[in-house]
Amino acid sequence: MELSDFIDVRDQIPDRGPGFATRTLDEVTGIAIHHDAAAFPRDGDAAAEQERLATVYRLHTAYYGHAGSGTPPPDLGRGGRWDWPGIGYHCYVFPSGRVYLVGAIESVRAHVARHNRELIGLCLAGDFSAEPPPEAQLRAAAAACAALRRARGRPVPVRGHRDWAA
């Protein structure tokens, strides 16, 4: 798998406009693995997955404020302005094994406090409290991480959100 194999849905869940922080791939020092903790059918079709991504986008932009305004949200009381463009992750991996590009890899997104500039956020769709991710999802996540590392040009560590946040 290469980055070009990711299903690019950024036109369906667009960022809030220009003016948000970006970085070069040279600044990327790692990949943070997340999960959205939401129940999702393990046999979802592409249309259902894209609708789920659109819902995630709406929730993120509503939570961070000023959805669709093209302007960063105001200071929300956590040490400064929250300056991210929309959905908090760069990539989303579904139980089907499909990998979606939901944000530009060069964009700084909101997924690990104090580490957003240097990390790529990859989210696995699902709630894994009762059972682990299906094999197709795990294989796709591993392939996506390998593709992101190749795009970066050198190996970078892959860790869970909690490990980066510690």
Salt bridges, closest charged atoms under 4 A:
GLU2 OE2 - ARG150 NE 3.10
ASP8 OD2 - ARG10 NH2 2.66
ASP15 OD1 - ARG109 NH2 2.63
ASP26 OD1 - ARG152 NH1 3.86
GLU27 OE1 - ARG117 NH1 3.38
ASP36 OD2 - ARG52 NH2 3.17
GLU49 OE2 - ARG98 NH1 3.01
GLU51 OE2 - ARG58 NH2 3.22
ASP83 OD2 - ARG81 NH2 3.15
GLU118 OE2 - HIS115 ND1 2.80
GLU131 OE1 - ARG42 NH2 3.78
GLU135 OE2 - ARG139 NH1 3.87
